[in-house]
Amino acid sequence: MRAILLALACSLALPAVAGEPTTYVVRHFDTPRGEKDPDLLPQGAARAQALAQWFRGKRLCAILVTQYQRTRQTAAPTAAGRSIAIQSYDAADTAGAVARAKASACPVLIVGHSNTVPDIVEQLGGARPDDLSHADFGDVWTVADGKTDRAIVAP
């Protein structure tokens, strides 16, 4: 009887929906061109605030950022508004970030870079976005159930 109760309790602890949770992917927001580890420009900081607003009403339990200031600053308002601790991943290890997102029990935000976001979206099972140029800021890709949606966050 104890084994049956334990099996029942374990099955109830599993997510109610099969499959992987939704993952949101953004490139860090507006920065100056040519600097190694710049802070966000004022427009980028405003866009980061707008991202926090964009997430209102959406479930989110984890935020993954690279080791660079610009990704942390992009995610900071969203993390602060939800009391979510920002987790780091190595910018060279997109596969690791994707694996962490796929293993999550609930939706994750991954903040990447112009040269990593298309790979991340594709590795999550979404449609690969076009390559990003320096001026491409503000896109949010939502990957869920093999489908990809794109939204734009404007300051």
VMD Tcl script that draws the C-alpha trace (Angstrom):
set ca {
  {0.00 0.00 0.00}
  {2.84 2.37 0.88}
  {4.39 1.80 -2.58}
  {1.08 2.62 -4.28}
  {0.70 5.83 -2.30}
  {4.30 6.82 -3.11}
  {3.77 6.18 -6.82}
  {0.55 8.21 -6.77}
  {2.26 11.10 -4.96}
  {5.14 11.10 -7.47}
  {2.76 11.12 -10.42}
  {0.89 14.10 -8.97}
  {4.17 16.02 -8.66}
  {4.79 15.79 -12.41}
  {3.72 18.70 -14.63}
  {0.15 18.44 -15.78}
  {1.11 19.19 -19.38}
  {3.49 16.97 -21.30}
  {6.26 18.54 -23.32}
  {8.62 21.39 -22.67}
  {7.58 24.70 -21.18}
  {7.53 27.93 -23.14}
  {10.90 29.61 -23.59}
  {11.32 33.29 -24.37}
  {14.49 34.41 -26.13}
  {15.73 37.98 -26.47}
  {18.92 39.57 -27.59}
  {20.28 42.05 -25.05}
  {18.90 45.52 -25.66}
  {20.44 48.65 -27.15}
  {24.19 49.12 -26.69}
  {26.84 51.25 -28.36}
  {28.68 49.66 -31.25}
  {32.23 48.40 -30.82}
  {32.58 48.23 -27.02}
  {33.58 44.95 -25.36}
  {31.20 44.91 -22.38}
  {29.10 48.08 -22.49}
  {26.21 49.14 -20.32}
  {22.85 49.50 -22.03}
  {22.19 52.83 -23.66}
  {19.28 54.84 -22.16}
  {17.01 53.46 -24.89}
  {18.11 49.92 -23.99}
  {17.38 50.55 -20.32}
  {13.94 51.87 -21.25}
  {13.36 48.80 -23.43}
  {14.38 46.57 -20.48}
  {11.68 48.27 -18.39}
  {9.21 47.69 -21.25}
  {10.17 43.99 -21.28}
  {9.17 43.72 -17.63}
  {5.79 45.22 -18.57}
  {5.52 42.85 -21.57}
  {5.83 39.90 -19.20}
  {2.88 41.01 -17.05}
  {0.32 38.23 -16.98}
  {2.80 35.69 -18.36}
  {4.22 32.88 -16.28}
  {8.02 32.96 -15.84}
  {10.18 31.15 -13.30}
  {13.78 31.38 -14.51}
  {15.99 33.89 -16.31}
  {19.27 32.88 -17.95}
  {21.81 35.51 -19.00}
  {25.40 35.44 -20.20}
  {28.34 36.79 -18.27}
  {28.06 40.23 -19.86}
  {26.60 43.37 -18.24}
  {24.27 44.08 -21.15}
  {22.42 40.77 -20.76}
  {22.12 41.23 -16.99}
  {20.85 44.79 -17.43}
  {18.32 43.63 -20.04}
  {16.87 41.05 -17.63}
  {17.20 43.02 -14.36}
  {13.80 44.81 -14.35}
  {11.94 41.60 -15.20}
  {13.83 39.65 -12.54}
  {13.34 42.34 -9.89}
  {9.62 42.63 -10.59}
  {9.15 38.92 -10.04}
  {11.83 38.27 -7.40}
  {13.55 35.80 -9.74}
  {17.29 35.27 -9.27}
  {19.18 35.74 -12.52}
  {21.20 32.66 -13.50}
  {24.34 32.86 -15.65}
  {25.39 30.72 -18.58}
  {28.51 30.95 -20.70}
  {27.82 32.81 -23.96}
  {29.83 30.15 -25.79}
  {27.59 27.39 -24.40}
  {24.22 27.98 -26.01}
  {23.53 24.23 -25.94}
  {23.88 24.30 -22.15}
  {21.43 27.20 -21.83}
  {18.97 25.43 -24.10}
  {19.28 22.21 -22.09}
  {18.59 24.11 -18.87}
  {15.52 25.75 -20.41}
  {14.22 22.44 -21.71}
  {14.70 20.81 -18.31}
  {12.77 23.55 -16.53}
  {9.34 22.80 -15.15}
  {8.05 26.23 -16.18}
  {8.74 29.07 -18.63}
  {12.26 30.49 -18.97}
  {13.68 33.70 -20.42}
  {17.06 33.40 -22.14}
  {18.93 36.63 -22.89}
  {21.57 36.20 -25.57}
  {23.48 38.05 -28.27}
  {23.12 38.79 -31.98}
  {25.32 35.81 -32.83}
  {23.61 33.36 -30.45}
  {19.88 34.11 -30.52}
  {19.18 32.44 -33.90}
  {20.96 29.26 -32.73}
  {19.14 29.27 -29.39}
  {15.70 29.61 -31.01}
  {16.52 26.83 -33.48}
  {17.93 24.53 -30.78}
  {14.71 25.00 -28.81}
  {12.81 23.62 -31.82}
  {11.61 26.95 -33.19}
  {11.97 28.43 -36.64}
  {15.45 29.93 -36.96}
  {15.32 33.74 -37.12}
  {17.34 35.62 -39.71}
  {20.82 36.69 -38.66}
  {20.74 39.78 -36.46}
  {22.61 42.99 -37.16}
  {23.85 45.45 -34.56}
  {20.68 47.55 -34.92}
  {18.31 44.62 -34.26}
  {17.08 45.27 -30.72}
  {13.74 44.56 -29.11}
  {12.62 41.24 -30.58}
  {11.21 38.57 -28.28}
  {10.89 35.07 -29.68}
  {8.46 32.75 -27.93}
  {9.11 29.07 -28.55}
  {6.44 26.61 -27.45}
  {5.38 23.25 -28.82}
  {7.64 23.61 -31.86}
  {6.07 26.94 -32.82}
  {7.76 30.32 -32.84}
  {6.12 33.69 -32.33}
  {7.92 37.02 -32.51}
  {6.99 40.21 -30.73}
  {8.74 43.56 -30.47}
  {9.33 45.37 -27.19}
  {9.52 49.11 -27.71}
  {10.59 51.64 -25.08}
}
mol new
graphics top color blue
foreach p $ca { graphics top sphere $p radius 0.5 }
foreach p [lrange $ca 0 end-1] q [lrange $ca 1 end] { graphics top cylinder $p $q radius 0.2 }
display resetview
